[in-house]
Each structure stands twice: as C-alpha cells, then as structure tokens.
C-alpha cells in the first residue's frame, strides 16, 4: 500500500469543509422556512393555503412543505456522512491508501453530485480519487474505463465462461483428495452464506419492528387532524407537499413547548454537571483513600440499590418541602445530582488503575486531588463520558418526580408537559393526535440524535476497562 500524500489529504479536507458549508446553508434555509410558516386560524379544520414570498419567489403552502421535507431528508442523509468524513480526515491512524480508498472517494463524489447537488465537493473528490487511482494502480481513469469495457465485453462474448470452464477442467485433473477438499470447502462456504443470510434477515425484521413505531410517530405528526379523524384506513406514506410541518410550530408556540424544552435543558445540564462531580469525588474516595469504615459505608450504599426508587419518593418529598424547595428548580436538580450506581460503576474503573501509579505520585509529591485530575480522570475518560451521557438522558426522561414537586407550569419539564398538556381545541374533548405526536417527536428525536452521535463513547465506557493492554 502507498502512503497518503499531503496534497491528497488537503483535497479531502477541502471537500469535507465544502460539505460542511452546504449543510450549514441547508440548516439556515430550514430555519428560515420554519420561521415563515404561518399558523392556521383553526387547528382542526382543513389546512389553509397560504402564499409565501421566499427570496423573491412566490410559493404556496404545499411547495413550502415540499422544500422543508427535502431539506430534512438531505440533512438526515448527509449530516452523518459529513460527520464521518470529518472524523476520517482528522484521524491520524489513516496514513495509507489502497484500491478501496479511491473507490470510496468516487462513491462520495457521486453522492455529492447526484444526491446533495454539491458539484464543488464532487469535482474535488473525483480529482482526488483519480490521483489515488494513478498512485495505487499505476493508470488513470481512462484505463480504468477501458478495463471495465474489456470485462463487460468478455462477459457478454462468453470468454468469461470459457475461462471458468478451463479452470474447472484444470481442477478435474487434480487428485481425488484435492477435489474432496474443495468440495468440503464449498459446503462450508454455502453453510456460512446461509447462516449469514438467516442472521441478517432476522436482524432486519427486528430493526423494522423497532423502527416502525418511530416511523408511525413522525408520519402521524405530519398529517392533518381531518385525515386522522375521518380516515378509515390510515396511509403509510404521504407526499412531500402533504406533510404538515406547521404541526411542530403549533406544538412549540401554542402549547408553550419552547419553555418546557429550555427548562429541561437547564435542569439536565446542571444536574449532569453535579452528578459527574459527586460521582468522581465519591468513586475516588471509595477506591483510593484509606479511612475507617470505608467498606461498610460502601456496602450500605450498594444495599440501597436493591430498594426501588419509588420507595424514596415520600421521604424525598418531605425533605424538599422542609427545605422550602417545593415547586422550584432546586427540587428538580439536587435529587438528581448523585447516583449510587454511577459511583459503583466509576469506582470499579478506578480500582483497575494500578496502585503503583498512586504510590509513585505520592513519592513525587503529588497530592490526592492532583493525582485525581492528572491521572485517574484521563484514564477513566470513557467511563466518565458514559456517565455524563446517561445522566443527561436520565434527567431528560424523568417524569414521576418532576410531576410530583412542580405543579406550576413555569417549572414543567418536557416529559411532564407532554403528559399534562391538554392537546385539544377546547370544543372537542378528543386529543389532537397529530400535535401530540409532534410534541412527542420533539422529545424523542433529540435523544436519538444524542445516542447515535455518542454511541461509540457509551459502548467504550461500558466495554473498556480503566487501563489499556
């Protein structure tokens, strides 16, 4: 294999940065289109047709919905791809190139040109792929097309079959033991193929089974109330111009979900920081410091994990009331700022760090806090990252405790508001399912984005120990 040159890396970086610029433009356009969406006068009647002036062009509601749908699909496809490209160009481990390198560049170039309509990035990636092709294979794009043409000609003219027949005749001249070995190898190959097909088929059905509720949630959120209330057989697919993206704006504006989202972000961020701090300090105390009763105290903490959390609700409620924290952010933040499981989880990682490092640091005059920040935290970074992510998700999903201690709407979290808000128009008692599921999507989609974006760090924290090797 050949080493990547600086010019190839530079072109790859430039193409990736152009992709980032296109994604930023798409996000800006999406935000602008979403901002100019007009709220209907009635949320239960048939959708009104509005006319919009977009950059000097006059379009109707259906066209605007189509453009928003295309932008959302564009971002769903190309944000992960661009994120992967950014990680790849920043990686210091990729220093060599082979035949798959230029094929990947050609694929990215074709995607940039035909799917993202980004000719600038496509041209740069095609130039880069051609340069890699010349370096790896010794010939250019013209010779590659000639090779493909010769392969197709051989295939359709029968030469490929003649060569395969000649190879089979040559194999017949081998010994009987060699033929038996080839037969056994073929049987193993077919068995492996069948097992692989069965596994991937099962995984595909499981993935569809998991994905279907999310698809139905988004699909229902984009339908009109008239269709949901009158249609006998619901549609599984709707057109881009029929997607009612205004439902998300109604959920944010009329039902005040913007305030609930900000409350949730504030509580989640503060409680996450508090959880990480208390978990690190407690885990360090239980893993490295020596004092009387350490194991007894830790055993008592572990025993509390066997008690259901609902049993603590009454005592925690009395404590919050006595501290005058009822119906305030204090009641939402401080109970979430510690976790026995996270302490146990991080303590096990800290325990795997050799004691020799701690003794050597003490000999060098390093204090406990400095040793914690300079040695233990960097080594246990995957586990701490996992705790941070899970803590934020836990605060986002909390429902029972916030519902109990915050009766005022100004302190509601998104989970409480989703259940407590009456999604009705004031006339019909039946809920507006499209708006309710639009609000549900506003709660669910951020969690999915966080999980898939940080999946590697979550798995690394669970699957890796505190030391390497």
C-alpha positions in Angstrom: 0.0 0.0 0.0 1.0 3.6 -0.7 1.2 6.4 1.9 -1.3 9.3 1.6 0.3 12.4 0.4 -0.2 15.9 1.8 -2.0 17.0 -1.4 -4.5 14.2 -1.2 -5.2 14.9 2.4 -5.6 18.6 1.7 -8.1 18.0 -1.1 -10.0 15.6 1.1 -10.2 18.3 3.8 -11.3 21.0 1.4 -14.1 18.7 0.0 -15.3 17.9 3.5 -15.3 21.6 4.5 -17.4 22.4 1.4 -19.8 19.7 2.6 -20.0 21.4 6.0 -20.7 24.7 4.3 -23.6 23.2 2.3 -25.0 21.6 5.5 -24.9 25.0 7.3 -26.7 26.6 4.4 -29.3 23.8 4.5 -29.8 24.3 8.2 -30.2 28.1 7.6 -32.7 27.6 4.9 -34.7 25.1 7.0 -34.7 27.5 10.0 -35.9 30.3 7.6 -38.7 28.2 6.1 -39.8 27.0 9.5 -39.9 30.6 10.8 -42.1 31.9 8.0 -44.6 29.1 8.4 -48.0 30.7 9.3 -50.1 29.2 12.0 -53.6 28.3 10.8 -56.7 30.0 12.3 -58.1 26.6 13.3 -56.0 23.6 14.1 -58.9 21.2 13.5 -60.1 22.4 10.1 -58.6 21.6 6.8 -55.2 23.2 6.3 -55.4 26.7 4.8 -53.4 27.5 1.6 -51.0 30.4 2.3 -48.8 32.2 -0.1 -45.2 32.9 0.9 -42.5 35.2 -0.6 -39.2 33.3 -0.4 -36.2 35.2 -1.8 -38.4 36.9 -4.4 -40.3 33.8 -5.4 -44.0 33.3 -4.5 -44.8 29.7 -3.4 -47.8 28.1 -1.7 -48.0 26.0 1.4 -47.6 22.7 -0.5 -44.4 23.8 -2.1 -43.0 25.1 1.1 -43.8 21.8 2.8 -42.1 20.0 0.0 -38.9 22.1 0.3 -38.9 21.6 4.1 -39.2 17.8 3.6 -36.4 17.8 1.1 -34.1 19.7 3.4 -34.9 17.4 6.3 -34.2 14.4 4.2 -31.0 16.0 2.9 -29.8 16.6 6.5 -30.7 13.1 7.7 -28.6 11.6 4.9 -25.6 13.9 4.7 -25.1 15.1 8.3 -23.9 11.6 9.4 -21.9 11.2 6.3 -20.1 14.5 6.7 -19.6 13.8 10.4 -17.9 10.5 9.4 -15.8 12.4 6.8 -14.7 14.9 9.5 -13.6 12.1 11.8 -11.8 10.4 8.9 -9.8 13.4 7.8 -8.9 14.3 11.4 -7.8 10.7 12.2 -4.0 10.2 12.4 -4.3 6.4 12.0 -5.3 6.6 8.3 -1.9 7.1 6.6 -2.1 4.6 3.8 -4.3 4.1 0.7 -5.3 1.1 -1.4 -7.9 0.3 -4.0 -10.8 0.9 -1.6 -9.6 4.4 -0.9 -10.2 5.7 -4.4 -13.4 3.7 -4.8 -14.7 5.4 -1.6 -13.7 8.8 -3.0 -15.6 8.0 -6.2 -18.7 7.0 -4.2 -18.6 10.1 -2.1 -18.1 12.2 -5.2 -21.2 10.6 -6.9 -23.2 11.1 -3.7 -22.2 14.8 -3.6 -23.1 15.4 -7.2 -26.4 13.4 -7.6 -27.8 13.5 -4.1 -26.5 16.6 -2.3 -26.2 18.7 -5.5 -22.8 19.8 -4.4 -20.7 20.0 -7.7 -17.7 21.6 -6.0 -17.2 18.8 -3.5 -17.9 16.2 -6.2 -15.2 17.6 -8.6 -12.6 17.7 -5.8 -13.4 14.2 -4.8 -13.2 12.9 -8.4 -9.9 14.6 -8.8 -8.7 13.1 -5.5 -9.9 9.6 -6.5 -8.2 9.8 -9.9 -4.9 10.8 -8.2 -5.2 7.9 -5.8 -6.0 5.6 -8.7 -2.9 6.6 -10.5 -0.8 6.2 -7.4 -2.2 2.8 -6.4 -2.9 1.1 -9.7 -0.4 2.9 -11.9 -3.0 4.0 -14.5 -5.6 6.7 -14.8 -9.4 7.0 -15.2 -9.2 6.3 -18.9 -7.5 3.0 -18.5 -10.0 2.1 -15.7 -12.9 2.6 -18.1 -11.0 0.5 -20.7 -10.6 -2.3 -18.2 -14.3 -2.1 -17.3 -15.2 -2.2 -21.0 -13.0 -5.2 -21.6 -14.5 -7.0 -18.6 -18.0 -6.4 -20.0 -17.0 -7.5 -23.5 -15.5 -10.7 -22.1 -18.7 -11.3 -20.1 -21.2 -10.9 -22.9 -19.0 -12.6 -25.5 -18.7 -15.7 -23.5 -15.0 -15.5 -22.8 -15.6 -15.3 -19.1 -17.5 -18.6 -19.2 -14.8 -20.2 -21.3 -12.1 -19.2 -18.8 -14.3 -20.5 -16.0 -14.7 -23.8 -17.9 -11.0 -24.0 -18.5 -10.4 -23.6 -14.8 -12.9 -26.3 -14.0 -11.2 -28.7 -16.4 -7.9 -27.9 -14.8 -9.3 -28.7 -11.4 -10.6 -32.0 -12.6 -7.0 -33.1 -13.2 -6.2 -32.7 -9.6 -6.1 -35.6 -7.2 -9.2 -37.0 -5.6 -8.2 -35.8 -2.2 -7.8 -32.2 -3.5 -11.3 -32.5 -5.1 -12.7 -33.7 -1.8 -11.1 -30.8 0.0 -12.6 -28.4 -2.5 -16.0 -30.0 -2.1 -15.7 -29.7 1.7 -14.7 -26.1 1.4 -17.7 -25.3 -0.9 -20.0 -26.9 1.6 -18.6 -24.8 4.4 -18.9 -21.7 2.3 -22.6 -22.4 1.5 -23.3 -23.1 5.1 -21.7 -19.9 6.1 -23.6 -18.0 3.5 -26.9 -19.5 4.6 -26.2 -18.7 8.2 -25.3 -15.2 7.3 -28.5 -14.7 5.3 -30.6 -16.0 8.2 -28.9 -13.8 10.7 -29.2 -10.6 8.6 -32.8 -11.5 7.8 -33.7 -11.8 11.4 -31.8 -8.6 12.3 -33.6 -6.8 9.5 -37.0 -7.9 10.8 -36.0 -6.8 14.4 -34.8 -3.4 13.1 -38.1 -2.9 11.2 -40.1 -3.9 14.3 -38.2 -1.3 16.4 -38.2 1.4 13.7 -41.9 1.1 12.8 -43.2 2.9 16.0 -40.9 5.9 15.4 -41.9 6.0 11.7 -45.6 6.0 12.7 -45.0 8.7 15.2 -43.3 11.0 12.6 -45.9 10.1 10.0 -48.8 10.9 12.3 -47.2 14.1 13.4 -47.1 15.3 9.7 -50.8 14.5 9.0 -53.8 16.8 9.3 -56.3 16.4 12.1 -59.1 16.0 9.5 -57.3 13.0 8.0 -56.7 11.4 11.3 -60.3 11.8 12.5 -62.1 10.8 9.3 -59.8 8.3 7.5 -60.9 4.7 8.0 -57.6 3.1 6.7 -54.6 5.3 7.6 -52.0 5.8 5.0 -48.4 4.5 5.5 -46.9 7.0 3.0 -47.8 10.7 2.3 -46.4 13.1 -0.3 -43.9 15.8 0.5 -46.4 18.6 -0.2 -48.9 17.0 2.2 -46.5 17.0 5.1 -47.8 19.5 7.7 -44.6 20.8 9.2 -46.6 23.5 10.8 -47.7 21.0 13.4 -44.3 21.2 15.1 -44.5 25.0 15.1 -48.0 24.8 16.7 -46.7 22.5 19.4 -43.9 24.9 20.2 -45.9 28.1 20.1 -49.5 27.4 21.1 -48.6 24.8 23.7 -45.6 26.6 25.0 -43.2 23.7 24.5 -40.3 26.0 23.8 -40.3 27.0 27.5 -40.5 23.3 28.6 -37.6 22.4 26.4 -35.5 25.2 27.9 -36.5 24.1 31.4 -35.4 20.5 30.6 -32.1 21.6 29.1 -31.3 23.8 32.1 -32.2 21.1 34.6 -30.4 18.4 32.6 -27.2 20.4 32.2 -27.0 21.4 35.9 -27.9 18.0 37.3 -25.5 16.3 34.8 -22.6 18.5 36.0 -23.5 17.9 39.6 -23.7 14.1 39.1 -20.3 13.9 37.4 -18.7 15.9 40.2 -20.2 14.0 43.0 -19.6 10.6 41.2 -15.9 11.3 40.6 -15.2 12.5 44.1 -17.1 9.6 45.8 -15.6 7.0 43.5 -12.1 8.3 44.2 -12.8 8.2 47.9 -14.0 4.6 47.8 -11.3 3.4 45.5 -8.1 5.1 46.7 -8.4 6.8 50.0 -7.9 4.8 53.2 -10.2 5.5 56.2 -12.1 3.6 58.8 -15.5 2.3 57.8 -14.9 2.7 54.1 -16.1 -0.8 53.1 -19.0 -0.6 55.5 -20.2 2.7 54.1 -19.8 1.4 50.5 -21.7 -1.8 51.4 -24.6 0.3 52.8 -24.7 2.3 49.6 -24.8 -0.8 47.5 -27.7 -2.2 49.6 -29.7 0.9 48.7 -29.6 -0.2 45.1 -31.8 -3.1 46.0 -34.6 -0.8 47.1 -36.9 0.5 44.4 -36.5 4.2 43.9 -40.3 4.8 44.3 -40.0 4.0 48.0 -37.8 7.1 48.5 -40.4 9.4 47.0 -42.2 10.1 50.2 -39.1 10.8 52.3 -37.6 12.9 49.5 -40.8 14.9 49.2 -40.8 15.6 52.9 -37.2 16.7 52.7 -37.9 19.0 49.8 -40.9 20.5 51.5 -39.0 21.2 54.7 -36.2 22.9 52.8 -38.8 25.1 51.1 -37.7 23.8 47.7 -41.2 22.7 46.6 -42.2 24.0 43.2 -38.8 25.2 42.2 -35.8 24.2 40.2 -34.0 23.2 43.4 -36.4 20.2 43.8 -35.6 19.1 40.2 -31.9 19.5 40.3 -30.5 18.4 43.6 -32.2 14.9 43.9 -30.6 14.1 40.5 -27.1 15.2 41.5 -26.0 11.8 42.8 -26.3 8.2 41.8 -25.1 5.1 43.7 -24.9 3.1 40.5 -22.7 5.6 38.8 -20.4 5.7 41.9 -20.1 1.9 41.9 -19.6 2.0 38.1 -16.8 4.5 38.2 -15.2 3.0 41.4 -14.7 -0.3 39.5 -12.9 1.6 36.8 -10.7 3.5 39.3 -9.9 0.2 41.1 -8.4 -1.2 37.9 -5.8 1.6 37.8 -2.6 0.1 39.3 -1.7 1.2 42.9 1.9 1.7 41.7 0.8 4.9 39.9 -0.7 6.2 43.1 2.4 5.4 45.2 4.7 6.8 42.6 2.7 10.0 42.5 2.9 10.3 46.3 6.7 9.9 46.2 6.9 12.7 43.7 4.9 15.0 46.0 1.6 14.8 44.1 -1.5 15.3 46.2 -4.7 13.3 46.0 -6.6 15.9 44.1 -3.8 16.5 41.6 -3.5 12.7 41.2 -7.2 12.5 40.6 -7.3 15.3 37.9 -4.0 14.4 36.2 -4.0 10.6 36.2 -7.3 9.0 37.2 -9.8 11.1 35.3 -7.9 11.0 31.9 -7.5 7.2 32.2 -11.2 6.7 33.1 -12.4 9.2 30.5 -14.6 6.6 28.6 -16.4 5.7 31.7 -16.9 9.3 32.8 -18.2 10.1 29.3 -20.7 7.3 29.6 -21.9 8.5 33.0 -22.3 12.1 31.6 -24.4 10.9 28.7 -26.6 8.6 30.7 -27.1 11.2 33.4 -28.3 13.8 30.8 -30.6 11.2 29.2 -32.0 10.3 32.7 -32.8 13.9 33.5 -34.4 14.3 30.1 -36.7 11.3 30.7 -37.6 12.0 34.3 -41.4 12.1 34.9 -42.6 10.9 38.3 -40.6 13.2 40.5 -40.9 16.4 38.4 -44.7 15.7 38.1 -44.9 15.5 41.9 -42.8 18.5 43.0 -43.6 21.1 40.3 -47.3 21.9 39.9 -46.6 25.2 38.3 -46.3 25.2 34.5 -43.3 27.5 34.5 -41.2 24.8 36.1 -42.5 21.9 34.0 -40.1 19.6 32.2 -40.8 18.4 28.7 -41.8 14.9 29.9 -44.4 16.4 32.4 -45.7 18.8 29.8 -46.2 16.1 27.3 -48.4 14.2 29.6 -50.2 17.1 31.4 -50.9 19.4 28.4 -54.4 19.1 27.0 -54.0 18.7 23.3 -57.5 19.7 22.5 -59.1 22.6 20.7 -61.4 23.5 23.5 -64.5 22.2 21.6 -63.9 18.5 21.1 -62.6 16.5 24.1 -60.7 14.2 21.8 -56.9 14.9 21.7 -55.3 16.3 18.6 -53.1 13.3 17.9 -51.0 15.0 15.2 -50.0 17.8 17.6 -49.5 15.4 20.5 -47.1 13.2 18.4 -45.4 16.3 17.0 -44.6 17.2 20.6 -43.5 13.6 21.3 -41.2 13.8 18.4 -39.6 17.0 19.8 -38.9 14.9 22.9 -37.7 11.7 21.2 -35.6 12.9 18.3 -33.0 14.8 20.4 -32.4 11.6 22.4 -32.0 9.5 19.3 -29.5 12.1 17.9 -27.5 12.1 21.1 -27.5 8.3 21.3 -26.4 7.7 17.7 -23.8 10.5 17.8 -22.3 9.3 21.1 -22.9 5.6 20.7 -19.2 4.9 20.4 -18.4 6.6 23.7 -21.3 4.8 25.5 -20.1 1.4 24.3 -16.4 2.3 25.1 -17.3 3.3 28.7 -19.2 0.0 29.2 -16.9 -2.3 27.3 -13.4 -1.0 28.2 -11.5 -1.1 31.4 -9.7 1.7 33.1 -6.3 0.7 31.6 -5.1 -0.4 28.2 -3.2 -3.6 27.5 
